Amino acid sequence: GATIRKDEETGEIFIARVIHGGLADRSGLLHPGDLLVEVNGNPVVGLDPEQVIQILMDSQGTILFKVLPNETPASSSCCAKSVFVRAMVDYCPLQDTSIPCPDAGMAFRRGDLLEVVDQSDERWWQARKLPSAASCARLIPSAGRLKSKQREQWWSQPSHVHTCIKACDLCCLSEEDPNQTDDRQVAEVKTLFLLSAELEEVHAAADDPSSDTGGSFYLAGFRQSFCLWRRTSHRRRRQSCTSCSPTLSSLSSPYEEVSLYQRHPEEKHRLIVLAGASGVGVNELRKRLIKTNPLSLQGPLPHTTRPIRAGELAKPEYHFVSKELFEYMVVSHRFVEYGEFRGHLYGTSIDAIDDVLRRGQICIVDVEPHNVQMLRTSRLKPFVIFIKPPSPERLRETRREARIISAQLHLLLLQEDDFLQLEEASRLLEVKYRHLFDRVLVNEDLQECCSRLFSLIQEAQQEPQWTPVGWTSDSTED
Ligand SMILES: Nc1ncnc2c1ncn2[C@@H]1O[C@H](COP(=O)(O)OP(=O)(O)OP(=O)(O)O)[C@@H](O)[C@H]1O
């Protein structure tokens, strides 16, 4: 329940910290800074901390400490106000040689919620993991300490590839007039979305202008070419540069302060974000949810530069815009995701999300996990649900009839390779983005997953949830 330290000059042993909720804390008799004179009658001045610990370990029954109380004790830990944080990094005390007492340390993974009960030591904080019945806190590195560790690691890496710089360089080379900023940025978009041989193959195979409203894989209520763009553009959709982005870089804050937020019934609904590896069923779940609850749930209407087809005006399933307007929206950062398919641009815009929310409906989007960060604003207050596959056996059992669209636009049954890829991609995404997910849901039985998803969506809107403090402490729109 306490740690000790030795004053190297005088050889005196002091109580370094009292663990919140531990025996020493509950006794109220020991405080940081108290001078330890004797343990069970053994003088300890001049001993090493390890020798003092050995005396304690050899003792049985009652342990008697003789202490000289610290004359200016720090304010009692029980009076300090707890701060709640979400861990944005993983930490393991057993791999940290600098921790004063590894046994008193607490391991955590990114995304874990922690109650920090004591920040009086600028290097080591005391915390409990939530939800937790444990009364005794454990040691975690302070934000400052973790940041300096991250900085050391960052500088020790040989090089950092800045994808944004590369994209700009390339586009500058291809521009006739380097002063035209907008054109340059548009060229950057093109650079980022240069179609691969695979996608060109799709163009050739699918060059049938009527296919968007016909074909055996038409998804009711969902735009086929938009879905096909999504399906074939994984990893080519717009991505921010993680080397440079202050929010995503390895130097960003290791803890995010959070507080409980409950949506007021008159406030706009929280944005619901579904994320998952390609093929896990995110689109199927979203489609089913909207189909069964069309009045309360809606997806944002995508934008496209594709021409309007005959008969589409009656019930447009896109915002049809000119290429110029689309490109203007790109440079104005109006798109969450965008890309090119069959020579036309497609994208999900923030404005389209706002349209749904303004109508009083719950907006549900599915985005690539690397794009979740840009939706994390106090205005949208996204509730992010990660969809993951079930166990390997159940995945193969439940997906016997499942189909994915091939690069040649054929609907294919999932093969062993697809299952392996899906499992690996899902595992990697969860490791990398866990801190951005509010909930993780296993998509085993479709019907059951849909109803659990619907309950989660209700929970997000009606029950208190942990959100970044910035989302509730100010009313500024971002
Ligand atoms: N729980 C499930 N049981 C059986 N089949 C499922 C289940 N979930 C999804 N499927 C099927 O798996 C296939 C792929 O699903 P879906 O198209 O929704 O994937 P996705 O996650 O949206 O991937 P992408 O973004 O690459 O399109 C579809 O045929 C869908 O009907």
The ligand as an SDF file (V2000), in Angstrom:
LIG
                    3D

 31 33  0  0  0  0  0  0  0  0999 V2000
  -23.8300  -12.1610  -40.0950 N   0  0  0  0  0  0  0  0  0  0  0  0
  -23.8090  -12.4990  -41.3630 C   0  0  0  0  0  0  0  0  0  0  0  0
  -24.1900  -13.7430  -41.7300 N   0  0  0  0  0  0  0  0  0  0  0  0
  -24.1720  -14.1160  -43.0230 C   0  0  0  0  0  0  0  0  0  0  0  0
  -23.8010  -13.3150  -44.0420 N   0  0  0  0  0  0  0  0  0  0  0  0
  -23.4190  -12.0580  -43.7330 C   0  0  0  0  0  0  0  0  0  0  0  0
  -23.4130  -11.5900  -42.4010 C   0  0  0  0  0  0  0  0  0  0  0  0
  -22.9930  -10.3040  -42.4090 N   0  0  0  0  0  0  0  0  0  0  0  0
  -22.7570   -9.9850  -43.6980 C   0  0  0  0  0  0  0  0  0  0  0  0
  -23.0190  -11.0280  -44.4960 N   0  0  0  0  0  0  0  0  0  0  0  0
  -22.8450  -11.0810  -45.9550 C   0  0  0  0  0  0  0  0  0  0  0  0
  -21.4560  -10.8960  -46.2150 O   0  0  0  0  0  0  0  0  0  0  0  0
  -21.2820  -10.2280  -47.4670 C   0  0  0  0  0  0  0  0  0  0  0  0
  -20.4080   -9.0010  -47.2640 C   0  0  0  0  0  0  0  0  0  0  0  0
  -21.0920   -8.0670  -46.4440 O   0  0  0  0  0  0  0  0  0  0  0  0
  -21.0220   -6.4760  -46.7220 P   0  0  0  0  0  0  0  0  0  0  0  0
  -21.1560   -6.1970  -48.1670 O   0  0  0  0  0  0  0  0  0  0  0  0
  -21.9770   -5.8260  -45.7950 O   0  0  0  0  0  0  0  0  0  0  0  0
  -19.5200   -6.2170  -46.2930 O   0  0  0  0  0  0  0  0  0  0  0  0
  -18.8490   -4.8330  -45.8830 P   0  0  0  0  0  0  0  0  0  0  0  0
  -18.3440   -4.9860  -44.4930 O   0  0  0  0  0  0  0  0  0  0  0  0
  -19.7670   -3.6920  -46.1490 O   0  0  0  0  0  0  0  0  0  0  0  0
  -17.6010   -4.7970  -46.8530 O   0  0  0  0  0  0  0  0  0  0  0  0
  -17.2810   -3.7240  -47.9930 P   0  0  0  0  0  0  0  0  0  0  0  0
  -17.1470   -2.4010  -47.3130 O   0  0  0  0  0  0  0  0  0  0  0  0
  -16.0200   -4.2350  -48.5700 O   0  0  0  0  0  0  0  0  0  0  0  0
  -18.4380   -3.7760  -48.9330 O   0  0  0  0  0  0  0  0  0  0  0  0
  -22.6820   -9.9110  -47.9820 C   0  0  0  0  0  0  0  0  0  0  0  0
  -23.0860  -10.9240  -48.8610 O   0  0  0  0  0  0  0  0  0  0  0  0
  -23.5320   -9.9670  -46.7070 C   0  0  0  0  0  0  0  0  0  0  0  0
  -24.8820  -10.2860  -46.9950 O   0  0  0  0  0  0  0  0  0  0  0  0
  1  2  1  0
  2  3  1  0
  2  7  2  0
  3  4  2  0
  4  5  1  0
  5  6  2  0
  6  7  1  0
  6 10  1  0
  7  8  1  0
  8  9  2  0
  9 10  1  0
 10 11  1  0
 11 12  1  0
 11 30  1  0
 12 13  1  0
 13 14  1  0
 13 28  1  0
 14 15  1  0
 15 16  1  0
 16 17  2  0
 16 18  1  0
 16 19  1  0
 19 20  1  0
 20 21  2  0
 20 22  1  0
 20 23  1  0
 23 24  1  0
 24 25  2  0
 24 26  1  0
 24 27  1  0
 28 29  1  0
 28 30  1  0
 30 31  1  0
M  END
$$$$
